[in-house]
């Protein structure tokens, strides 16, 4: 059979005897220790985090608003550009109509001009007149 376990004793263990010739130092007196000071509250940290979050949200809102305003301005400028392009196209068409030979002749007659009976040219290099110039008469 196996030996039975001995019951454990909760009595203090005997202290070893002091060495002869040595005196034992007095045990330090127990003293009252203050409780540690409470740690800093988390309120400043939380306030700073909230402030950073609010600042970031406000920055994003301002950026978004500015971008939207810029988009509206770009849209308005595109509308103005289209209007100006239409105006330029109309003016170009009018210019081409006024440059047509028939329109030039009609405008000249309205101003009292008459067509020349014969054409003559002046050569600038030597000053020679080519053709026979005759003055235009009132009847044309």
NORKA-V440042 format. One record per backbone hydrogen bond with DSSP energy under -1.0 kcal/mol. CO is the residue of the C=O (numbers start at 0). NH is the residue of the N-H. Records with the same first field share a line. If there is no record, write none. Layout:
CO->NH  NH
This chain:
18->21
41->45
42->46
43->47
44->48
45->49
46->50
47->51
48->52
49->53
50->54
51->55
52->56
53->57
54->58
55->59
56->60
57->61
58->62
59->63
60->64
61->65
62->66
63->67
64->68
65->69
66->70
67->71
68->72
69->73
70->74
71->75
72->76
73->77
74->78
75->79
76->80
77->81
78->82
79->83
80->84
81->85
82->86
83->87
84->88
85->89
86->90
87->91
88->92
89->93
90->94
91->95
92->96
93->97
94->98
99->103
100->104
101->105
102->106
103->107
104->108
105->109
106->110
107->112
108->111
120->129
122->126
127->122
129->120
